[in-house]
Amino acid sequence: LVLVGSSTSTGYEGTLTAGTYSFTGVSESFTKSCASVTGATVVECNGACVNTRSDPLNCGGCGDACAAGQACRLGTCIAMCTASPPTTCGAATMIDTNSNNMHCGFCNNACAAGEVCSAGVCADSACSAGCSAQYDRAACGQPREFSRKGETKVDFTVTKGQLKGTFSTSTTYACKDPGCPSDFSGRCPTCAQTGMITGTEVTNVTEFEPR
């Protein structure tokens, strides 16, 4: 069966059962959603989703790469962080007060829950911890990946050159983590359409396969 559209023609293999022709076509596609996630700046750069707040090759914008020895923090290229001189805070263990959550900046200065010590100052998240061993690029937000599956089914009979039957189409969507809302399936349900088809047979080609 050949379905002719305004700009393309698509062929389908089918079956003939008790005088009824049946054809089914399935197509799948995967795309990345570059929508912002939790305040992140995730955008498309050359077909890929990147976070311009943390990507050293696209820091602040597509193609804005950081120089050697620099890191991308909050969309700005900065020099790689160096540890402060180690300090002992009433213990034998040497402590880096630039990155230690219990001794941030000086001994016994603990950061609040959810904060991260960065350059001796308590930052509000692992993403904004620009100068810290606890900086987490993944905490800056990740792109989501969506999949789409489409199915078209055509059933018809041909009587004296006249074609009559039905067609149906359905599209289903799926979302892969990270960042997928819990109610995604409910917000993007299967889309289905059915209808009748009529027509006139133009060409009938029958192929036989050896068994």
Sequence and secondary structure as in RCSB ss.txt:
>XXXX:A:sequence
LVLVGSSTSTGYEGTLTAGTYSFTGVSESFTKSCASVTGATVVECNGACVNTRSDPLNCGGCGDACAAGQACRLG
TCIAMCTASPPTTCGAATMIDTNSNNMHCGFCNNACAAGEVCSAGVCADSACSAGCSAQYDRAACGQPREFSRKG
ETKVDFTVTKGQLKGTFSTSTTYACKDPGCPSDFSGRCPTCAQTGMITGTEVTNVTEFEPR
>XXXX:A:secstr
 EEE SS EEE  EEEETTEEEEEEEEEEEEEE   STT  EEEETTEEEETTT TTSSSSTT    TTEEEETT
EEEE       EESSSSSEE TTT TTSSSSTT    TT EEETTEEESSSSS TTSTT  GGGG   EEEEEEE
EEEEEEEEETTEEEEEEEEEEEEEEESSS  TTHHHHS  EEEEEEEEEE           
